[in-house]
Amino acid sequence: MKKNTNQFPENFLWGGAVAANQCEGAYLEDGKGLCIADINLFKGDLPLKKRSNKEVRMEEVLHAIEDTDGYYPKRTGID
C-alpha cells in the first residue's frame, strides 16, 4: 500500500521558534549589554566555509559599534 505523501498525518502538530535576539533587538538600548551577535557584520558574499565567529580584536569591536553602513541583522528585533 502506497502512503499518501500529499497530506500531513492526522495528529501532526505545527510548531515555530524564534531566537531571543529576533524578538528583542534593542541594540545598546535600555541597559542591554553588548553581545557577539551585535557586532557580527553580515557578509552575504562570503563563502560558507569562511564564515565564523572567531576571536576579534577590540579595535574591530569598536569599529562595529560605530559602523552605520554595514548590515548587522541581530541589532534589530521584530517589534
C-alpha positions in Angstrom: 0.0 0.0 0.0 1.5 3.4 -1.0 1.5 6.2 1.5 -0.2 9.5 0.6 2.7 12.0 0.8 0.4 15.0 0.0 -1.1 15.1 3.5 0.2 15.6 7.0 -0.6 12.8 9.5 -3.9 13.2 11.4 -2.1 14.1 14.7 0.5 16.3 13.1 1.4 19.3 15.3 2.7 22.6 13.9 5.4 24.5 15.7 7.5 27.5 15.4 10.5 29.1 17.1 12.4 32.4 17.2 15.7 33.4 18.8 15.8 35.9 21.6 17.6 38.5 19.6 14.9 38.2 16.8 12.3 39.4 19.3 14.4 41.8 21.4 16.8 43.6 19.1 17.3 46.7 21.2 21.0 47.2 20.3 22.5 49.3 23.1 19.1 50.3 24.5 17.6 50.1 28.0 20.7 48.7 29.6 21.1 45.8 27.2 24.7 44.6 27.2 26.7 44.2 24.0 27.0 40.6 22.7 28.9 39.0 19.8 25.7 38.9 17.7 25.6 42.7 17.9 29.0 43.1 16.2 28.5 40.3 13.7 28.6 42.0 10.3 26.5 40.2 7.6 28.7 39.3 4.6 26.4 37.6 2.1 29.1 37.1 -0.5 31.4 35.3 1.9 31.6 31.6 1.2 30.0 29.5 3.9 33.3 27.7 4.8 34.9 31.1 5.6 32.1 32.3 7.9 32.8 32.0 11.6 32.7 33.8 15.0 36.4 33.7 15.8 38.0 35.9 18.3 38.0 39.6 17.5 40.3 42.4 18.5 39.0 45.4 20.5 39.5 47.7 17.5 37.2 45.5 15.5 34.5 45.7 18.2 34.8 49.5 18.4 34.6 49.8 14.7 31.4 47.6 14.6 29.8 49.7 17.3 30.4 52.9 15.3 29.6 51.4 11.9 26.4 52.8 10.4 27.0 51.5 6.8 27.3 47.7 7.5 24.3 45.4 8.0 24.2 43.8 11.4 20.9 41.8 11.3 20.8 40.9 15.0 20.6 44.5 16.1 17.0 44.9 15.1 14.2 43.0 16.7 10.8 42.1 15.2 8.9 44.6 17.4 
